[in-house]
């Protein structure tokens, strides 16, 4: 997308949001025309519903919006490519996500944006959780996003940080299909991940298949993760100051490689960028293995532009942008993942459910190609396909 096109979209978006005062609204599903309508929907009739739920709280899933509702929660500390813009400025993004949930998965979602670095966000989420069937954490900076998600896994409803797991699921699906296109074996891949924040951490752990049941997903051959200081390895100074980078060092880079991103990509089969613009060059791609796969997902400017990557010999190039071929977008994952979790009434989104989602998404395309690894985000069959496999995985875990 060039500067002129971007400015046009900015202007059109401002006009759209002003005309509609945002993108979502609350609608009423029952008649509200007569006195009897009001007596059934509100007082006195609603008291009977309240009494029933008081005796059996699980009936909230039958009698209220709980079973089909998601809270989209952000503090605005890591919004898209905009950074730490705060909760109020994050509302348009969260509204957009709510619209995607509604349009593609039939889920009622509502944005709840806290002030940036609000100290009691975990306890606040606990207090509002009763009305929702799931919690989607969004655009919260690392490492706080990890801590919030971990602390809320005991809520009894699915809690997922989409920037982590939605991205990781979609990347895994794209990688599965890249193997189908190139003929490479998943177990033989040497993968370099540039970026050790929310997305990089989750991608690395998903590709490692940590904690998965045997047979659900094969383990990728080798993974090297790089951050601003270079390759993450067990002997690196200061590693113990960051719990999550310590985990990455423990679970990846079995060879103990040290050095820079340039060193890491030499001989690699796959580059996955969730970091910053311009970090990968055509010359670095030339030093990768034959038929290299490049997922340059930094937004709005990727780690390397597709034309430059192809000059370096890349066989497959994908970005996070909708104006370029081969978009890898987490919107392909999160609607279906939450739809499946809600339908199964799963208490959490497990590793098995994430892997199932990735395979369901990859398998949705019967014949992926170099220019078309994944379905288009606007394909309305994707969410249902993902939901079905996620629901099956959840039910297999619970025995229902």
N, C-alpha and C positions, 0 to 999 in steps of 0.2 A: 504494500500500500504506500503510495507516494504522499508527500506532504499535502498536496492539493486535495487528494481524496480524503485524507484524514481530517482536514479542516472542514470539508463538506459534511462528513459524518458527525463531527462535533456540533456543528451548527444545527443540523437536522435533529440530532438527539436532544439538544436544548429545547427546540421548538416542540418536539413530541412530548417531552416530560412536562413542559409548561401547559400544553393544551389539556393533558390528561391528569395533571397533578400526580405524577408518578405512574406506575405500571400495573399495580394490583389494587383490589378492593375486596371488602367482605361482602358476600352475598347471602341471602336468606333462602333456605331450602324448603321451608314449610309455608302454608298459607297464613297470611296475617291480615285478612280482610274484615273478619267479623269478630263479634264478642266471643263466640265459641272458639274461633281460631286462637285468639289471645289467651283464653282460659286453658287451652291445651298446650300451647307453646310456652306460656309463662304461668303466672299464678291464677288459680290454685293448682292446676294440673301438674305443673312441673315438680311440685313437692313430692308427688308419688315416685317420680323418677329419682329424685335426690335420696329418698328413703331406701329405694332398692339398691342404689350404688353404695350408700352407707353400710348396708348389710354385706354387700359383695362388691368391693372396689373394682374387680375385673369387669363388671357390667358397664363401666365407663367406656369400654371398647365397643359395646353394643349400642349404647344409648346416647353417646356424645361424639363430638368431633375427634376425640383422642386417637382413635384407631386409624385415622387418615391424616394426621397433622404432624408437621415438622417445624421446629423452631430453628431458624437460621441465625446463628449467633456470631457476632464479630465485635472486636474492639477497634477495628480500623487501623491496626498497627502494621499490616502488610497487605495492602490492597492492590491487586493486579500488578501493573508496573509502576504504580503511583507511590508505593511505600506507606509510611506512617502518616496517614491523612486524618485519622480520628473517626469516631463512630458516626457523627452526623454526615460527614462527606462520604462515608461508606454506604449510606442508605440506598442510593441508586443501584449499586452493585447487588446488594442483598435483595432488593426488589426484583431485579432481573433474574436472580437465581430462583426466587419464589415463583416467578412466571414460568420458568423452565420446568420446575417441579409440577406445576399445575397442567401445563400444556402437554408434556411428554409422559408423565406418570400418573396424572390424575390425583396428585397429592396436594392438600392444602398446606401451604408453607407461609410462615410469617417472619419478617426480619425483626430481630431484636439486637440493637446496636448499643453497646456500652461505650462510655468514654474511654479513650485510650489509656491503657495501664490501670484501669479500674481495679483496685486491690482485692475486692471480694467477688470476682466474677464466678469462681467455682461454687461458692455458697449461694450466690444469686441464681445460678442455673439450677441448682438443687431445689430451690424454693419455687421456681416457675415450672419445673418438670412435670408436675401432675397433669397439666392440661394437654401435654404433647405425647405423641407416640414415638418420637425420635428427636434427636438433637444433631443438627449439622453445624459443626464449627467451621468458620470460614474466615480467611484473611486475617489470621492471628499470627504474629511473628514467632519464630523459633528463638529460644527453646520453650517459651511459655506455652505454645500450642501443644507440645508433647505433654507437658505437666498437666494441663487442663484436661486433655483427653484421658490420660491415665487415671486421674483422680475421679473421673465420672463414670468409669466402667461398671460401678456397682449400682447404678441408677435403676436397673431393671428394664431399661429401654435402650435401643441402639444409639450410641454416641460415636460419631465419626468426624474427624477433621478431613474435609474433602480435599484440601490442598495437598495433603499427604496421600491418602489412600485412593481417592478418586483418580489422581494423577498416576499413581503407581499401577492401579488396575489397568488403566488405558495404555500405559507404556508396556506393561507385560503383554497385553493383547496384541499391540502393534509388533512387539518382538516375536511373538509366536507366529504371526503372519509373515514377518520378514524372513523367518526360517523357512516357511513354506515356499516363499518366492525364490530365495537364494539357494535352497537345498542344503543349507548348513544345519547341523544338529545342535539343538539347544544346549545339550550338555558340553559341547565343545567350544562354546562362545567365550571369547575374552572381552569383557564389557568394562568400559571406563565411564564413570559417572562424574560429571563436573558440577559440583554443588553439593553441599552437605547440610542444607537447611531442611525445611519441612518436607519438600518433595524428594530431594535427594536421599534423605534418610529412609523414607518409606519405600522408595523404589529399590534401594539396595537391599532392604530387608525382605521385600516381596520376592525379588529375584533369587535371594538366598533360600527361599522357601522355609524360613525359620518356623518351626512348630507345626508344619503341615503333616497331615496324615500321609503315610507312605502310599505312593501311587497316584496321588491327586496332581502333583506337579513335580516335574524333574528339576534338579538343581543345575543352575547355570555353571559353566566351567570355571570361570574366574572373574572376580569383580574387584576393580580398583576404584576407590572414591577419592576425589580431589576437592580441596577447598582453596581458599585464597593463599594458604601457605604451601600448597602442593599436595603430594600424595599423603593420605592418612595411613599411618602404619604404627605398629605397637610401640616402637621405640621413640616416637616423636616427642619432643619436649612439650610440656604443657597439656598433654592429652588428658591427664587425670582431672583437669579443671572443668572438663565438659563431659558429663555422663554419656551423652548421646554420641559424641565423636569417639569416646572410648568403646562404646558398643559397636560402632562401625569398624573400628580397628580390630576388635576381637572377632567379628563375623566376616570380614572381607580381607583381601590382600594376604592370602595364606603364604605367599612367597616372601613377604616382608619387603616389598619394593619401596624404595625411597626416591625422591626427586620431584620433578615438575610435571605439569600436565603434558608437556611435550614428551617427556620420558614415558609417561603412562600410556599414551595412545600409540606408541610405536609397537606394531605387531598386533594391535587390538582389532577385533572384528566389529565392535559396536561402540559408538560414542553417544552417550545420553547427556544432554546439556540442560540443566535447570539452574543456571547461574547468571551469566552476564553477557552482553553483546561482545562479539569480536574475539572471543578467546580461542577459537579454533581457526586455523588457516588451511588453505589448500595444500601447502607443503606438508603440514602435519597429517592431513588425510592421506597423502601419497605414501606416508610411512606406515600406514595401517595395513592390515592383512588384505588379501584379495577380496574384492566385492564388499567393501566396507559399508556399514549401515550407520547413518547419521540421523539422530533425533536431536535437533537443535531447538529447544523448547523455550528459551528465554523470550519474554515478551516485553515490549513490542518488537524489539530487535533481537534476532536469534544469535547464538554463538558464532554461526557462519551462515551466510545466505546460500540458498540452494545452488545457484549458478557457480559460486566459488567452490562449493563442496564437490560438485560434479567435475570441475576442472581438476580437482585433486584425485579423481577416480572413484568417487562414491557411487555405489550401485543403487542405493536407496537413500533418499533424503526426506525427512519429515520435519515440520515445524509446528508451533502452536497457533499459527495464524490462519484465519479463515480465507485470506485472499491468496494463499499459496496452496499448491497441491499437497495431499497427504497431511491433513491437519490431525494432530493428536490433541484431543480436547477432553478434559475430564467430564464435560457435560454428556459424553457418551456413557459414562459409568454411573454417576451418582443418582440419577432419577430411578434407574432400574434396581440399583443396590438397595435404596430405601424402600422402593415398592415391594421388593421381595421380602425384605426384613419386616415390614409392616404386615404383609399378608401372612407371614409365618408367625407373627407376633414374637419375633426373636428378642431375647433380652440384650443381645449385643451383636455386633458385626464381627464375626470371627475370621481368622486367617483362611479357613476353608471356604467361607462365603466369598472372600475377596478373590481367591484363586478361581473359584467357580465362575465368578463374574467375568474375570479376564478371559477364560476359555469360552464362555458364552458369547462375549463380544467378538472375540477372534473368529469363532465359528459362524457368526452371523453372515460373514462374507464367504460364499462358496468358492470364489476364485479371486483372492486378493492379487494385486499387481504392484509393481514398483511405484506406480503413481497413485495407488488406491489401496492402502493397507487396511484401513478401517472404514466402516460406513460413514455416511454424512450425518452430522449432528441432527439435521432436520428429518432424518428417517424415523418415522414414528413407530416403527416396529422394533427398534433397538431396545428401548426401555423394557418392553414386555419380554423380549428374549432374555435379557439379563435378569429381570425379576424372576423368571421361571426357574433358572438354574440356581439363583441365590436362595429362593424359597426352598427348593429341593435340598440344597446343602444344609440350610438351617433345620429343616425337618429331620434330616438324617442325624444331625447332632443331638436333637432333643428326643428322637424316637417317635415323633408324632406323624 
